Amino acid sequence: MIASVTEQPFKELRSAIQSKDATAFTKAYADLTDACNSCHQALNHGVVEIRVPNPTSASDLNTNSMPRN
C-alpha cells in the first residue's frame, strides 16, 4: 500500500528538487504529506500524523545539536 500511495508524490517531489522549483516543491511536499496521512488513516494508525515543520514551534524542531536516532 505504501508504494501505491507515495510513488507519484515522491516522483513529483524529486522533480521539484531537481528543477529547483520552490512552488512545485511546496505542492509536492504537501501532497506527499497528505498521502502519508491518508495511508495512516486507512490502516487505523491515525494517531501517526505527518505535518510540515513549523519553524516557530520548538516541538517541530530538533533544538538539540545531537542527531536524532
N, C-alpha and C positions, 0 to 999 in steps of 0.2 A: 504494500500500500504506500509506503514512503516514497518509492521511486515514482509511482504514478502521480502522486500529489506534488512532488517537488521538482521533477525533471524539467518541466517548462520554466518555472520560476528561476531555477538555477541557471538555465541557458540564458535567460534574459538578463540576469544579474551579471553573469560572465561577460556578455556582450556589452553591457553598460560600462563595466570596468575597463574592458579592452578599448572601448571608444572614448573613454574618459568623459562620459555624458552624465553629468550630475543629476539632471532631471530624470533620465531613464533609470539611473541607479536608485533614486529615491522611490520611484514607482515599483521597480523590480524587487527592492528590499521589502517594501510594504506587501507586495503580492506573495513573496516567499513567507513572510511572517504570517499572513492570512492562511496560506496553505498549511503551514505547520500547525497553527491553532485549530484549523478545521479537522485535521487528522487527529489531534489530541482529543477533540470533542467526540469524533466518531468512534474512537477507541475507549471512550469513558475515562479519559485522563485529562479532563478539562481543567483540573487543578494546575496542570502544567501550561502556563501561558507565556508565550514569547512576546516580547514587546520591544519597541525601539528604545534604546537607552536615552534617558533624559539627562543632559549634562548638568542640570541644576539639582538633580536628586542624588544625594550621596548613596542611596541604596542601589542605584543603577550603575555606579562607577566602582571600579576597583581602586579605592583610595590607598590601598596598601601597596608598597613597592614590590612586595613579594608576588611572584606569579601564582595564579590560581591553579589548583590541581583538578 
